[in-house]
Each structure stands twice: as structure tokens, then as C-alpha cells.
Amino acid sequence: MDSLDILEWLDNRKRAEYSNETKRQAQRRIAILYTAAVCLVVFIIGLVYTTKSKNIYFWDSATYWEMSRSVLSGSIKDSFWSSVYSSIGTNDYNYLAALPSALWMKIFGTSRTSYVAGLIVMYIVPALILIYRLSAKLSKAPKTAFTAAVCLVPAMLYIACVGYADVGGLVMMLGCYTLYFTEPEKEDEVLRYIVIGALLVLMMIFRRYYSFFAVSFMTAMAMDRILFRKKWRNIVIVGITAAVIMVGLFTPFIRYILP
């Protein structure tokens, strides 16, 4: 192979690399636009449903809307953050889940439409983005898998439309899956599993019935290690992180709310 052949080979290789990079960039742009379009459609459907609804909302459908307005109006007595913290260990409906909606309504108003729009923007849209990321990681046809997931689980949007702040836990759940199904990298592997442990605790104190997910997620991790003979270090990191945070900061929650 003479020098001209080598130069031609190098030139062809550069062109191929450039072509592949161009294709990847185009695919990323398409993925972003497609996800944004789905999020916009979901947002519009949610607003139309809310504005046209003539339902009378009560109990869980109205509880966090009312709590968010109470936080916004300054109805919480004594120290604000102390009251929020103590509610986690004493109340079935704690103020933690009401804080994001209160912040949203401070900017966009306290109407029911504003409240539901906040749930969609703060929780459903990030959930959709995470679902697409998971689809890209786990499927050879991510757009098809993403569309199927959105269409086959309409309850995700419905829960937000009827005012359940509980939908916030969905983002934490998907966050756990996204971090778990990331290719192992020694630089951030330990950190990823520490974050998973923290997310499991956060979703439990956000709404206590997410404890069922936390237990099932840990069980699935254990089975993954048994069946595929993976190292147990990562599940130990998750367990220790969750235990330290829960016992160190939220002992009243364990004692009075979890049972």
C-alpha cells in the first residue's frame, strides 16, 4: 500500500465517521422533536379535560390542591420547615408533596386549572422524557416503544388530571430505572446507586405507599444478581444509603406512618 492509498483510506474513514456522526445528530434532533410533540399533546389533552370537567373534586383529588393553597397563603403555623418536616412523620398527607405545587401556583395562580397544569409540567413531562430515555436504552425501536408506553398507560395522565400529587412518585420511579439501566461506568457507578437509594427514600416519604415499589425494586435487584450472577456490591450500596437516610432523618416516619 503506497502513500496515496493510505491517504485515500484515511479520507474515506473520515467521511464515514462524519456521516455516522451526522446521522446520530439527526436522530437525536428527531427524538427531541418527537418527545416534545408528545409532551405538548399530553399537556393540551390535560388542560382540555380540566377546563371542560364538571366534576366535584374531594378527598385525594382535592387534598393536595387545598394543602398547596394553605402553604401559599401562610396558613402553616410555627416554623415553616419544622412543620413540613414534622408532617412527614405524623400525617398521612404531609406537606412535602404540596411544596412543588405551591411554588407553581405562586407563579401561575391558585386555580384548579393552574394546579393540574403544574402537575403535568412538573411530573408528567419529566416522566415522558425518562420513558423515552428508557425506550432508547432498552428497545431497538424507541419511538414505537415510547408511543406504546404512553398510549397503553393512560392512567398516568388521568391521575394528574384529577389532581393526585401522588403522580410525582412516578418521576422518582423512572429515575431509579434510568439510573439502573445505565451502562456500568466505574467513575460514577457508586454515585448512581447512592442516588437510587436516596430516591427510594424520597418516594416513600412523598407518599408512603411507594414503599411497596421500594421493596419490589430491591427484590428485583436481588433476583437480577442471583439469576445473572452479578456482583452484590451495588444492591448493598442502595440498601445502606436508604437505611442511613431513613433511620438517621425519618425515624418518626418509620415508627408512625409506615405501619
Contacts in CASP RR format, 6 or more apart in sequence:
PFRMAT RR
TARGET T0000
AUTHOR 0000-0000-0000
METHOD contacts of the structure
MODEL  1
MDSLDILEWLDNRKRAEYSNETKRQAQRRIAILYTAAVCLVVFIIGLVYT
TKSKNIYFWDSATYWEMSRSVLSGSIKDSFWSSVYSSIGTNDYNYLAALP
SALWMKIFGTSRTSYVAGLIVMYIVPALILIYRLSAKLSKAPKTAFTAAV
CLVPAMLYIACVGYADVGGLVMMLGCYTLYFTEPEKEDEVLRYIVIGALL
VLMMIFRRYYSFFAVSFMTAMAMDRILFRKKWRNIVIVGITAAVIMVGLF
TPFIRYILP
1 9 0 8 1.000
31 132 0 8 1.000
31 136 0 8 1.000
31 142 0 8 1.000
31 143 0 8 1.000
34 143 0 8 1.000
34 146 0 8 1.000
35 128 0 8 1.000
35 129 0 8 1.000
35 132 0 8 1.000
35 146 0 8 1.000
38 128 0 8 1.000
38 146 0 8 1.000
38 147 0 8 1.000
38 150 0 8 1.000
39 124 0 8 1.000
39 125 0 8 1.000
39 128 0 8 1.000
39 129 0 8 1.000
42 120 0 8 1.000
42 124 0 8 1.000
42 125 0 8 1.000
42 128 0 8 1.000
42 150 0 8 1.000
42 157 0 8 1.000
43 117 0 8 1.000
43 120 0 8 1.000
43 121 0 8 1.000
43 124 0 8 1.000
43 125 0 8 1.000
45 157 0 8 1.000
46 116 0 8 1.000
46 120 0 8 1.000
46 157 0 8 1.000
46 160 0 8 1.000
46 161 0 8 1.000
47 113 0 8 1.000
47 116 0 8 1.000
47 117 0 8 1.000
47 120 0 8 1.000
49 161 0 8 1.000
50 112 0 8 1.000
50 113 0 8 1.000
50 116 0 8 1.000
50 117 0 8 1.000
50 161 0 8 1.000
51 113 0 8 1.000
53 161 0 8 1.000
55 61 0 8 1.000
55 162 0 8 1.000
57 65 0 8 1.000
57 112 0 8 1.000
57 162 0 8 1.000
57 163 0 8 1.000
60 163 0 8 1.000
60 164 0 8 1.000
60 166 0 8 1.000
61 162 0 8 1.000
61 163 0 8 1.000
61 164 0 8 1.000
62 163 0 8 1.000
63 93 0 8 1.000
64 93 0 8 1.000
64 97 0 8 1.000
64 98 0 8 1.000
64 101 0 8 1.000
64 163 0 8 1.000
64 164 0 8 1.000
64 165 0 8 1.000
65 101 0 8 1.000
65 112 0 8 1.000
65 115 0 8 1.000
65 163 0 8 1.000
67 93 0 8 1.000
67 95 0 8 1.000
67 97 0 8 1.000
67 98 0 8 1.000
68 98 0 8 1.000
68 99 0 8 1.000
68 101 0 8 1.000
68 102 0 8 1.000
68 105 0 8 1.000
68 110 0 8 1.000
68 115 0 8 1.000
68 165 0 8 1.000
69 102 0 8 1.000
69 105 0 8 1.000
69 110 0 8 1.000
70 76 0 8 1.000
70 98 0 8 1.000
71 95 0 8 1.000
71 98 0 8 1.000
71 99 0 8 1.000
71 102 0 8 1.000
72 102 0 8 1.000
72 105 0 8 1.000
72 106 0 8 1.000
72 110 0 8 1.000
74 80 0 8 1.000
76 83 0 8 1.000
76 84 0 8 1.000
76 95 0 8 1.000
77 83 0 8 1.000
83 95 0 8 1.000
84 94 0 8 1.000
84 95 0 8 1.000
84 96 0 8 1.000
84 99 0 8 1.000
86 252 0 8 1.000
87 94 0 8 1.000
87 95 0 8 1.000
87 96 0 8 1.000
88 94 0 8 1.000
88 96 0 8 1.000
88 205 0 8 1.000
88 250 0 8 1.000
88 252 0 8 1.000
88 253 0 8 1.000
88 257 0 8 1.000
89 250 0 8 1.000
89 252 0 8 1.000
89 253 0 8 1.000
89 256 0 8 1.000
89 257 0 8 1.000
90 252 0 8 1.000
90 256 0 8 1.000
90 257 0 8 1.000
91 257 0 8 1.000
92 208 0 8 1.000
92 257 0 8 1.000
94 205 0 8 1.000
96 205 0 8 1.000
96 206 0 8 1.000
97 165 0 8 1.000
97 166 0 8 1.000
97 168 0 8 1.000
97 206 0 8 1.000
97 207 0 8 1.000
98 165 0 8 1.000
100 122 0 8 1.000
100 165 0 8 1.000
101 115 0 8 1.000
101 118 0 8 1.000
101 119 0 8 1.000
101 122 0 8 1.000
101 165 0 8 1.000
104 114 0 8 1.000
104 115 0 8 1.000
104 117 0 8 1.000
104 118 0 8 1.000
104 121 0 8 1.000
104 122 0 8 1.000
105 114 0 8 1.000
105 115 0 8 1.000
108 114 0 8 1.000
108 117 0 8 1.000
108 118 0 8 1.000
115 163 0 8 1.000
116 160 0 8 1.000
116 161 0 8 1.000
116 163 0 8 1.000
119 160 0 8 1.000
119 163 0 8 1.000
119 164 0 8 1.000
119 165 0 8 1.000
119 167 0 8 1.000
119 168 0 8 1.000
120 157 0 8 1.000
120 160 0 8 1.000
120 161 0 8 1.000
122 168 0 8 1.000
123 160 0 8 1.000
123 167 0 8 1.000
123 168 0 8 1.000
123 169 0 8 1.000
123 170 0 8 1.000
123 171 0 8 1.000
124 156 0 8 1.000
124 157 0 8 1.000
124 160 0 8 1.000
124 167 0 8 1.000
126 171 0 8 1.000
127 156 0 8 1.000
127 167 0 8 1.000
127 168 0 8 1.000
127 170 0 8 1.000
127 171 0 8 1.000
127 174 0 8 1.000
128 150 0 8 1.000
130 171 0 8 1.000
130 174 0 8 1.000
130 175 0 8 1.000
130 177 0 8 1.000
130 178 0 8 1.000
131 146 0 8 1.000
131 149 0 8 1.000
131 150 0 8 1.000
131 174 0 8 1.000
132 142 0 8 1.000
132 146 0 8 1.000
133 178 0 8 1.000
134 174 0 8 1.000
134 177 0 8 1.000
134 178 0 8 1.000
134 181 0 8 1.000
135 142 0 8 1.000
135 143 0 8 1.000
135 145 0 8 1.000
135 146 0 8 1.000
135 149 0 8 1.000
136 142 0 8 1.000
137 178 0 8 1.000
137 181 0 8 1.000
137 182 0 8 1.000
138 145 0 8 1.000
138 181 0 8 1.000
139 145 0 8 1.000
150 156 0 8 1.000
156 167 0 8 1.000
156 170 0 8 1.000
159 166 0 8 1.000
159 167 0 8 1.000
160 167 0 8 1.000
165 207 0 8 1.000
166 206 0 8 1.000
166 207 0 8 1.000
168 206 0 8 1.000
169 203 0 8 1.000
169 206 0 8 1.000
169 207 0 8 1.000
169 210 0 8 1.000
172 199 0 8 1.000
172 200 0 8 1.000
172 202 0 8 1.000
172 203 0 8 1.000
172 206 0 8 1.000
172 210 0 8 1.000
173 203 0 8 1.000
173 210 0 8 1.000
173 213 0 8 1.000
175 199 0 8 1.000
176 196 0 8 1.000
176 199 0 8 1.000
176 200 0 8 1.000
176 217 0 8 1.000
179 192 0 8 1.000
179 193 0 8 1.000
179 195 0 8 1.000
179 196 0 8 1.000
179 199 0 8 1.000
180 192 0 8 1.000
180 196 0 8 1.000
180 221 0 8 1.000
182 192 0 8 1.000
189 234 0 8 1.000
190 237 0 8 1.000
193 234 0 8 1.000
193 235 0 8 1.000
193 237 0 8 1.000
193 238 0 8 1.000
193 241 0 8 1.000
194 237 0 8 1.000
194 238 0 8 1.000
194 241 0 8 1.000
196 238 0 8 1.000
196 241 0 8 1.000
197 237 0 8 1.000
197 238 0 8 1.000
197 239 0 8 1.000
197 241 0 8 1.000
197 242 0 8 1.000
197 245 0 8 1.000
198 241 0 8 1.000
198 242 0 8 1.000
198 245 0 8 1.000
200 213 0 8 1.000
200 214 0 8 1.000
200 217 0 8 1.000
200 218 0 8 1.000
200 238 0 8 1.000
200 242 0 8 1.000
201 214 0 8 1.000
201 241 0 8 1.000
201 242 0 8 1.000
201 245 0 8 1.000
201 246 0 8 1.000
201 250 0 8 1.000
203 210 0 8 1.000
203 213 0 8 1.000
203 214 0 8 1.000
204 210 0 8 1.000
204 211 0 8 1.000
204 214 0 8 1.000
204 246 0 8 1.000
204 253 0 8 1.000
204 258 0 8 1.000
205 250 0 8 1.000
205 253 0 8 1.000
208 253 0 8 1.000
208 257 0 8 1.000
208 258 0 8 1.000
211 258 0 8 1.000
214 242 0 8 1.000
218 235 0 8 1.000
218 238 0 8 1.000
218 239 0 8 1.000
221 234 0 8 1.000
221 235 0 8 1.000
221 238 0 8 1.000
222 235 0 8 1.000
224 230 0 8 1.000
225 231 0 8 1.000
225 232 0 8 1.000
225 235 0 8 1.000
246 253 0 8 1.000
246 254 0 8 1.000
247 254 0 8 1.000
END
